[in-house]
Amino acid sequence: MPGGVAFRAESLYDRRVPLRVLIFGPGRVGVAFARRLRAAGCDVLGFVGRDAVRTRAAVDATGIGAPCGAGDHARAHVVVFAVGDSDLAGAVAGAVAAAPPRPCSLWLHTSGRHGLEVFAGIPGIRRGALHPAAPVPVPAATVDPLTGAAGVCVGDVRSMRLLHGLCRRLGLTPVAGHGGDRSLYHAACALAANGLTGLFAAAADAVRASGVVGGADADAVVLGLMRGALAACAADGPVAALTGAVRRGDAAAVAAHLRALRAQQQAAVPVYLATAGAALALARTAGLPPDAAAAVAAVLAGG
């Protein structure tokens, strides 16, 4: 029997039993998971990666485990595939080809785009997906967006308790996911994280271009606005949180915004139009009079 006796689910909750974890992928997610799981008492065996230099760097940067081969998963209770979406199927197939899985081990991936289909046909394993719904920073980053973030778990019946336990060890808040449309879910996550990052950059650049506030102070202005808006959305919902010219139906102000952006920050015009269009839909829901909404819509349509 590969790797000895079958792994029992209870081992995940018995801190006297070191949980052996192997991670495919020495990138941001793999490194973050390795550090957190080790801090939670797990035995992280190491990383499996296609690039030997990058894999060695992950080991050296974390002091965790060693470069491993695909067949080393036979020693692991939990096998984590923290690879790119386009590489996931190949990594799983390579692992299966290298050695039979440990009986009852949990194989999981961290992709927001894929479901459990990537593990189809592999006998004797528990299957799962654990998507950290947070932007994972570079290892040297000074912020920690993972702690308390949602860990969206999808798995077969035998996996869910294990996945929730892993979330807690990782500092994530376990959230039960379902089948659904994974591509739409992934797009929504990209809007929330990458879209917000792009919006921050566009807004800060526009503030600096205005000449009113410059340098790091421009970032502080935008950060304060975004934090306040997000806090209001969390407390009261986006309809109640919406403020500004679109919410007031001030078509003249919206037109002035667009003129200024076209003159000094052309790259931000599509961003402004997209976000103002979304804000207008919220404003209508909030009760903006139809004539005011139509006036704003006309300005936006003129682009």
Buried (B, 14 or more C-beta within 10 A) or exposed (E): EBBEEEBEBEBBEEEEBEBBBBBBBBBBBBBBBBBBBBEBEBBBBBBBBBEEEBBBBBBEBBEBBEBBEBBBBBBBBBBBBBBEEEBBBEBBEBBBEBBBBBBBBBBBBBBBBBBBEBBEEBEEBBBBBBBBBBBBBEBEEEEEBBEEBBBBBBBEEBBBBBBBBBBBBBBBBBBEBEEEEBEEBBBBBEEEBEBEEEBBBBBBBBBBBEEEBEEEEBBEBBEEBBEEBEEBBEEEEBBEBBEBBBBBBBBEBBBEBBEBBEEEBEEBBEBBBEBBBBBBBBBBEBEBEEEBBEBBBEBBEEE
